[in-house]
Amino acid sequence: MKFKEYKESLKFRKYNNFKILIRFIEYKIKDFIIDLLINLNIINFNSKKKIDLDSFSDNRFINFLVYSLKDDFIFEYKKDQNTKKLLKRIGIINFFKYTCPKNKNEKNDKIKVLINKKPKEENEILFDTDYFKYFYNYKNKDLENNFIMPYYMYPRIYNSYYKDIKTKEKPNFNLRIFFSGSIVKDGYKNFNWYENDKFPNRIKIIENVIKEFKNEIFFINNKNDFKKSFHSKKKIFLCLHDKMIKKTSYTLSFKENFNMLSNSCFNLNCPGVVMPLCHHMIEGIKVGSIPITNCDKLVHPNLSDQNSLQYSNIDQLIEKFHEALVMPQEKIILMRKNVLDYYNLNLSPENFRKNFLQMVSNKKQKLICCDDHRSVGNIVKK
């Protein structure tokens, strides 16, 4: 990446030119080191069956895919300029443990991944990333007849932290509603979906929640606030970031964020920058935090009123907040169990692995998956 292109990639961070130059030099040094590491990944002693990624397309679902199938497959890549993207996505350790470069002389006994390309051979699988098309075309039977990759958490969580996530049978009933995330206006205020009423942008959601519940909100602005939060008598907890920073630089670490999620009764789901779905929803569901969401019909199978609080506009969102704040503990425990069951049966890597192996065994050749912003295209309306 040249300097001009790199500078453009940092436009939301509002760095001065000197800081951009320093970051560019750091980028070039890291890029050189990555080249060296890639050249060391040459020996494969693994006898597992291979999944051929060919020239890696920098897909966001790769972290979930690798984590789910790492015990059954080794991932093979075409060594080219896109190999760096693969290493950066899944991390150095996973790159050496679960991938290898393609061998031209090797037999063709492998599964080949085709991104949005129709299979021609029996061993090829179409990864169809036109995810939202299927969920908005209600006459389309593909959701019933095809295998769907579950939507996933923030991808880098699968690189190393996923196995450390802990769940609790009961939440902290005083910690009723939790949200942690970015509210950078330059990004999130531009969210535009065809159902604007049902999908207000994140900035509008947070502004209305603060306006309605200001006296009941505990704001986590730093590490000291996080320590105090468990002693607060307030019931809504917001950790907001109004600057464009790396996820790993947020006020709460992965561990602290999941600690809050696992202790919370409910978690607020807000849209991302360009699409309604956000990784926060899956992270909350993983630990049993009941989602307050308008994306109930954008996951498969759909969420229900047994495992989520659903809204279609700002007024309904406020109503669901009031419902969450007064819900009896017995009902929260029941819904929490339903949320955990939903995750294990539908969204977990273990369940995906089982279904993927069955799909391969049955020689099916199509998998529908969400590739985040790349899956946002022409939506087929009802």
C-alpha positions as CSV (number, residue, x, y, z in Angstrom):
1,M,0.0,0.0,0.0
2,K,1.4,3.4,-1.0
3,F,1.4,6.4,1.2
4,K,-1.6,8.1,-0.4
5,E,-3.7,5.0,-0.1
6,Y,-2.6,4.5,3.5
7,K,-3.5,8.1,4.4
8,E,-7.0,7.6,2.9
9,S,-7.5,4.5,5.0
10,L,-7.1,6.6,8.2
11,K,-9.5,9.4,7.2
12,F,-11.9,8.8,10.1
13,R,-9.1,8.9,12.7
14,K,-8.3,12.6,12.1
15,Y,-4.5,12.2,12.6
16,N,-2.2,15.0,11.6
17,N,0.2,14.5,8.8
18,F,3.2,13.7,11.0
19,K,1.3,11.0,12.9
20,I,0.2,9.5,9.6
21,L,3.8,9.4,8.4
22,I,4.9,7.6,11.6
23,R,2.1,5.1,11.3
24,F,3.0,4.5,7.6
25,I,6.6,3.8,8.6
26,E,5.4,1.3,11.2
27,Y,3.1,-0.3,8.6
28,K,6.0,-0.7,6.2
29,I,8.2,-2.4,8.9
30,K,5.4,-4.8,9.9
31,D,4.8,-5.5,6.3
32,F,8.4,-6.5,5.8
33,I,8.3,-8.8,8.9
34,I,5.1,-10.4,7.6
35,D,6.8,-11.2,4.3
36,L,9.5,-13.0,6.2
37,L,7.0,-15.1,8.2
38,I,5.1,-16.1,5.1
39,N,8.2,-17.4,3.5
40,L,8.8,-19.6,6.6
41,N,5.5,-21.3,6.3
42,I,6.6,-24.0,3.9
43,I,6.5,-27.3,5.6
44,N,3.3,-29.2,6.2
45,F,3.3,-32.4,8.2
46,N,-0.5,-32.4,8.6
47,S,-2.4,-35.4,7.2
48,K,-5.9,-33.7,7.5
49,K,-8.0,-33.1,4.5
50,K,-7.5,-29.7,2.9
51,I,-9.7,-26.8,2.2
52,D,-8.3,-24.8,-0.7
53,L,-8.9,-21.0,-0.2
54,D,-6.9,-20.2,-3.4
55,S,-6.1,-16.5,-3.6
56,F,-7.5,-15.3,-0.2
57,S,-10.3,-12.7,-0.7
58,D,-9.9,-11.1,2.8
59,N,-13.2,-12.5,4.0
60,R,-14.4,-11.4,7.4
61,F,-15.8,-14.9,8.1
62,I,-12.4,-16.6,7.8
63,N,-11.7,-16.5,11.6
64,F,-14.9,-18.3,12.4
65,L,-14.4,-20.8,9.6
66,V,-10.8,-21.6,10.7
67,Y,-11.7,-21.9,14.3
68,S,-14.7,-24.1,13.6
69,L,-13.0,-26.5,11.2
70,K,-9.4,-26.5,12.5
71,D,-9.6,-30.0,14.0
72,D,-10.7,-31.6,10.7
73,F,-9.0,-29.6,8.0
74,I,-5.9,-27.7,7.0
75,F,-6.4,-24.5,5.0
76,E,-4.4,-24.2,1.8
77,Y,-3.8,-20.9,0.1
78,K,-2.3,-19.6,-3.1
79,K,0.9,-17.8,-2.2
80,D,0.5,-14.3,-3.7
81,Q,-0.1,-10.7,-2.6
82,N,-3.3,-11.7,-0.7
83,T,-1.5,-14.1,1.6
84,K,-0.6,-11.2,3.9
85,K,-4.3,-10.5,4.4
86,L,-4.8,-14.1,5.5
87,L,-2.0,-14.0,8.1
88,K,-3.2,-10.6,9.5
89,R,-6.8,-11.9,9.8
90,I,-6.2,-15.2,11.6
91,G,-2.9,-14.3,13.4
92,I,0.6,-15.6,13.2
93,I,0.1,-18.7,15.4
94,N,-3.0,-19.8,13.6
95,F,-1.4,-19.2,10.3
96,F,1.5,-21.6,11.1
97,K,-0.8,-24.2,12.8
98,Y,-3.7,-24.4,10.4
99,T,-2.6,-23.2,6.9
100,C,-0.1,-24.1,4.2
101,P,0.8,-22.9,0.7
102,K,-0.6,-24.8,-2.3
103,N,1.5,-27.5,-3.8
104,K,1.1,-27.6,-7.6
105,N,2.0,-31.3,-7.8
106,E,-0.5,-32.4,-5.2
107,K,-3.5,-34.5,-5.9
108,N,-6.9,-32.9,-6.2
109,D,-8.4,-34.5,-3.1
110,K,-9.5,-31.3,-1.4
111,I,-12.4,-29.0,-0.9
112,K,-12.2,-25.9,-3.0
113,V,-13.8,-22.7,-1.8
114,L,-15.4,-20.5,-4.5
115,I,-16.5,-17.0,-3.4
116,N,-19.7,-16.2,-5.4
117,K,-18.7,-18.5,-8.2
118,K,-20.8,-21.4,-9.4
119,P,-19.2,-24.8,-8.8
120,K,-18.2,-26.8,-11.8
121,E,-16.5,-29.7,-10.0
122,E,-17.9,-32.1,-7.4
123,N,-15.3,-31.0,-4.7
124,E,-16.1,-27.3,-5.1
125,I,-18.3,-25.3,-2.6
126,L,-19.9,-22.0,-3.4
127,F,-19.6,-19.5,-0.5
128,D,-22.5,-17.2,-1.4
129,T,-22.0,-13.8,0.4
130,D,-25.2,-12.2,-0.8
131,Y,-26.5,-12.9,2.7
132,F,-29.2,-10.3,3.0
133,K,-30.8,-11.1,-0.3
134,Y,-32.0,-14.4,1.1
135,F,-33.4,-12.9,4.3
136,Y,-35.3,-10.2,2.4
137,N,-36.7,-12.4,-0.4
138,Y,-39.5,-14.1,1.6
139,K,-40.5,-16.2,-1.4
140,N,-37.0,-17.6,-1.7
141,K,-36.6,-21.2,-0.3
142,D,-32.9,-21.0,-0.1
143,L,-32.9,-20.4,3.6
144,E,-34.7,-23.8,4.0
145,N,-32.8,-25.7,1.4
146,N,-29.3,-24.5,1.9
147,F,-26.7,-24.4,4.6
148,I,-26.2,-21.1,6.3
149,M,-23.0,-20.1,8.2
150,P,-24.0,-18.4,11.5
151,Y,-23.2,-14.8,11.9
152,Y,-20.2,-14.4,14.2
153,M,-18.6,-12.3,16.9
154,Y,-15.9,-9.7,16.2
155,P,-13.6,-11.9,14.0
156,R,-10.4,-11.6,16.0
157,I,-12.0,-13.1,19.1
158,Y,-11.7,-16.5,17.4
159,N,-8.0,-16.1,17.0
160,S,-7.2,-16.8,20.6
161,Y,-9.7,-15.5,23.1
162,Y,-12.8,-17.5,22.3
163,K,-12.0,-20.6,24.4
164,D,-11.6,-18.3,27.5
165,I,-15.2,-16.9,27.3
166,K,-17.1,-17.9,30.5
167,T,-20.9,-18.0,30.9
168,K,-23.0,-17.7,34.1
169,E,-26.2,-19.5,34.9
170,K,-27.6,-16.3,36.5
171,P,-26.7,-12.6,35.7
172,N,-26.3,-9.7,38.1
173,F,-29.9,-8.6,38.2
174,N,-28.9,-5.0,39.0
175,L,-27.0,-4.9,35.8
176,R,-30.0,-4.8,33.6
177,I,-28.9,-3.4,30.2
178,F,-25.4,-3.1,28.8
179,F,-23.9,-1.6,25.6
180,S,-20.3,-1.0,24.7
181,G,-19.3,0.3,21.3
182,S,-18.2,3.1,19.0
183,I,-20.4,6.1,18.4
184,V,-18.2,7.9,15.9
185,K,-20.6,10.2,14.1
186,D,-18.7,10.4,10.8
187,G,-19.3,6.6,10.5
188,Y,-22.5,5.6,12.3
189,K,-24.7,8.6,11.4
190,N,-24.4,7.7,7.7
191,F,-26.1,4.3,8.2
192,N,-28.8,3.9,5.6
193,W,-31.0,0.9,5.2
194,Y,-34.2,0.7,3.2
195,E,-36.3,0.2,6.3
196,N,-35.2,3.4,8.0
197,D,-38.0,3.2,10.6
198,K,-37.0,-0.3,11.7
199,F,-33.3,0.4,11.5
200,P,-32.4,3.8,12.9
201,N,-28.7,4.5,13.0
202,R,-26.6,3.9,16.1
203,I,-26.2,7.6,16.9
204,K,-30.0,8.1,16.9
205,I,-30.5,5.1,19.1
206,I,-27.9,6.1,21.8
207,E,-29.1,9.7,21.8
208,N,-32.7,8.7,22.5
209,V,-31.7,6.1,25.2
210,I,-29.6,8.8,27.0
211,K,-32.4,11.3,26.7
212,E,-35.0,8.9,28.1
213,F,-33.0,7.2,30.8
214,K,-30.3,9.7,31.7
215,N,-30.7,9.4,35.5
216,E,-30.5,5.6,35.3
217,I,-27.3,5.3,33.2
218,F,-23.8,4.6,34.5
219,F,-21.2,5.7,32.0
220,I,-18.0,3.7,31.8
221,N,-15.4,6.2,30.5
222,N,-12.2,4.6,31.9
223,K,-10.9,1.6,33.8
224,N,-11.7,3.2,37.1
225,D,-15.3,3.6,36.1
226,F,-15.3,-0.1,35.2
227,K,-14.2,-1.1,38.7
228,K,-16.9,1.1,40.2
229,S,-19.7,-0.2,37.9
230,F,-20.3,-3.4,39.9
231,H,-21.1,-1.2,43.0
232,S,-23.4,1.2,41.2
233,K,-27.2,1.2,41.9
234,K,-28.0,2.3,38.4
235,K,-29.2,-0.4,36.0
236,I,-28.1,0.8,32.5
237,F,-24.4,0.7,31.7
238,L,-23.0,2.4,28.6
239,C,-19.3,2.3,27.5
240,L,-19.1,4.7,24.5
241,H,-16.2,5.5,22.2
242,D,-16.5,8.7,20.2
243,K,-13.1,8.3,18.5
244,M,-12.1,5.9,15.7
245,I,-9.7,3.5,17.5
246,K,-8.8,-0.1,17.2
247,K,-11.2,-2.6,18.9
248,T,-8.2,-3.8,21.0
249,S,-7.8,-0.2,22.3
250,Y,-11.3,0.2,23.6
251,T,-11.8,1.1,27.3
252,L,-12.8,-2.5,28.0
253,S,-10.6,-5.4,27.0
254,F,-12.2,-8.5,25.5
255,K,-12.1,-10.1,29.0
256,E,-13.7,-7.0,30.7
257,N,-16.3,-6.6,27.9
258,F,-17.4,-10.3,28.2
259,N,-17.4,-10.0,32.0
260,M,-20.0,-7.2,31.6
261,L,-22.0,-9.1,29.0
262,S,-22.1,-12.3,31.0
263,N,-23.3,-10.4,34.1
264,S,-25.9,-8.3,32.2
265,C,-29.5,-9.4,31.9
266,F,-29.9,-7.7,28.5
267,N,-27.7,-6.1,25.9
268,L,-28.6,-3.4,23.5
269,N,-27.9,-4.2,19.8
270,C,-27.2,-1.3,17.5
271,P,-26.5,-1.3,13.7
272,G,-23.0,-1.2,12.3
273,V,-21.8,1.4,9.9
274,V,-23.4,0.0,6.8
275,M,-25.6,-2.9,7.9
276,P,-28.1,-3.7,10.7
277,L,-26.3,-6.8,12.0
278,C,-23.5,-6.2,14.5
279,H,-21.0,-8.6,16.2
280,H,-22.2,-7.3,19.6
281,M,-25.4,-9.3,19.3
282,I,-23.6,-12.6,18.9
283,E,-21.2,-11.8,21.6
284,G,-24.0,-11.2,24.0
285,I,-26.0,-14.3,23.0
286,K,-22.9,-16.4,23.5
287,V,-22.9,-15.6,27.3
288,G,-26.7,-15.5,27.7
289,S,-27.3,-11.8,27.7
290,I,-30.8,-11.3,26.2
291,P,-30.6,-9.2,23.1
292,I,-32.7,-6.0,22.7
293,T,-32.7,-6.1,18.9
294,N,-34.4,-5.2,15.6
295,C,-32.4,-7.9,13.8
296,D,-34.5,-10.8,14.9
297,K,-35.2,-11.8,11.3
298,L,-31.6,-11.4,10.0
299,V,-30.3,-14.5,11.7
300,H,-31.3,-18.1,11.0
301,P,-33.4,-19.4,12.6
302,N,-35.1,-16.2,13.5
303,L,-34.9,-14.9,17.1
304,S,-38.3,-15.1,19.0
305,D,-39.9,-13.4,21.9
306,Q,-38.7,-16.3,24.0
307,N,-35.1,-15.4,23.6
308,S,-35.1,-11.6,22.7
309,L,-36.8,-8.3,23.1
310,Q,-37.7,-7.0,19.7
311,Y,-38.4,-3.5,18.4
312,S,-39.2,-1.9,15.1
313,N,-38.7,1.8,15.8
314,I,-37.4,4.2,18.5
315,D,-40.6,4.3,20.4
316,Q,-40.7,0.5,20.7
317,L,-37.1,0.5,21.7
318,I,-37.9,2.7,24.7
319,E,-40.8,0.4,25.6
320,K,-38.5,-2.6,25.6
321,F,-36.0,-0.8,27.8
322,H,-38.8,-0.2,30.3
323,E,-39.9,-3.9,30.0
324,A,-36.3,-5.0,30.7
325,L,-35.9,-2.8,33.7
326,V,-38.9,-4.3,35.5
327,M,-38.9,-7.9,34.2
328,P,-39.1,-10.5,37.1
329,Q,-36.0,-12.4,37.8
330,E,-37.7,-15.8,37.1
331,K,-38.5,-14.7,33.5
332,I,-35.0,-13.4,33.0
333,I,-33.5,-16.7,34.0
334,L,-35.8,-18.6,31.7
335,M,-35.1,-16.3,28.7
336,R,-31.4,-16.5,29.5
337,K,-31.5,-20.3,29.3
338,N,-33.3,-20.0,25.9
339,V,-30.6,-17.6,24.7
340,L,-27.8,-20.0,25.6
341,D,-29.7,-22.9,24.0
342,Y,-30.2,-20.9,20.9
343,Y,-26.5,-20.1,20.6
344,N,-25.4,-23.7,21.2
345,L,-27.9,-25.2,18.8
346,N,-27.5,-22.6,16.0
347,L,-24.5,-20.2,16.2
348,S,-21.7,-22.1,17.9
349,P,-18.6,-23.2,16.0
350,E,-19.3,-26.8,17.2
351,N,-22.7,-26.8,15.6
352,F,-21.3,-25.3,12.4
353,R,-18.6,-27.9,12.2
354,K,-21.2,-30.7,12.6
355,N,-23.4,-29.2,9.8
356,F,-20.4,-28.5,7.5
357,L,-19.2,-32.1,7.7
358,Q,-22.7,-33.3,7.0
359,M,-23.0,-30.9,4.0
360,V,-19.7,-32.3,2.6
361,S,-20.8,-35.8,3.2
362,N,-24.1,-35.2,1.4
363,K,-22.1,-33.5,-1.4
364,K,-24.0,-30.2,-1.2
365,Q,-22.2,-27.3,-2.8
366,K,-23.7,-24.1,-1.5
367,L,-23.1,-22.2,1.7
368,I,-24.7,-18.8,2.5
369,C,-22.6,-16.6,4.6
370,C,-22.3,-12.9,5.7
371,D,-19.1,-11.1,4.8
372,D,-20.1,-7.9,6.7
373,H,-20.0,-4.8,4.5
374,R,-19.3,-6.8,1.4
375,S,-22.7,-8.5,1.8
376,V,-24.5,-5.2,1.6
377,G,-25.9,-4.9,-2.0
378,N,-29.2,-4.7,-3.7
379,I,-31.8,-5.9,-1.1
380,V,-34.8,-7.7,-2.5
381,K,-37.8,-6.2,-0.8
382,K,-40.8,-8.0,0.4
